[in-house]
Amino acid sequence: TLEEAQEKIRLGLSSILPDPIVVVSLAGTRPVQVTISGEIFKPGIYPINSTTPRVADALLISGGSTLNADLRQVQVRRKLIDGSVISQTIDLYAALQNGGSIPNLRLQDGDAILVPRREVGNNDDYDRNLVARSSLATPQIKIRVLNYAAGGLSIQALPNGSTFVDALGGVNLDTANLRDIALVRFDPEQGKAVTQKLDAKKALGGDASQNVALQDNDVLVVGRNLIGKITNFLTTITQPFFNVQSFLRFFDDFGGR
């Protein structure tokens, strides 16, 4: 401790100085290095420069949790001196839900954090939009807008937790048919694209059923003819998309035609 270091230095100096006055202060803390994996935006090994490093700090520095994360069952694994590993489950979601404080388990050097994926069908009381608006999720999402009337494919960066209406700011409403917009989203469980038709006029008029919450990598397709063409292409694809990158590549290639 600082007090022990101060006393040791004082005793050492006592042999050459009468009654030395020694004050020891901490110039900086040694970073705690932790590994974070699972449903996190940028998994990896990160140093955390904090006097009291917490799980929430690790999520923040690694870009935040993904949409598929289950923050109710975040695991912290720690290797002890004897080589054994202990694990503790942390519920970060309850704090968001109740407006309470995040569990204050202090991380140690070498800790490993695993953010698990939500199980299919286990979403009854899990508000993904609540998580999206918190500091525990990735702060920004990117969506693609495919609209040939406005110049083809464009990419919008929006705050996490944004809705369909928020994205309409990047759509040329003068040239767009507001009743002919489709939301295309990659379903990782099925490995395919799922399409939902949306009516922007109703959404702008306050219809909550049309003002859906957006997710990272969503694609908005504007125009009946273009929606039909995209739907036909997706229907004829017999093999599922390998991952979200192959899904996005399909639209990037399509938008360049």
Buried (B, 14 or more C-beta within 10 A) or exposed (E): EEEEEBEEBBEEBEEEEEEEEBEBEEEEEEEBBBBBBBBBBEBEEBEBEBEEBBBBBBBBBBBBBBBBBBBBBBBBBBEEEEEEEEEEEBBBBEBBBEEEEBBEBEBEEEBBBBBBEBEEEEEEEBEBBBBBBBEBBBBBBEBBBBBBBBEEBBEBEBEBBBBBBBBBEBBBEEEBBBEBBBBBBBEBEEBBBEBEEBBBBBBBEEEEEBBBBBBBBBBBBBBEEBBEBBBEEBEEEEEBBEEBEEBBEBBBEBBEE
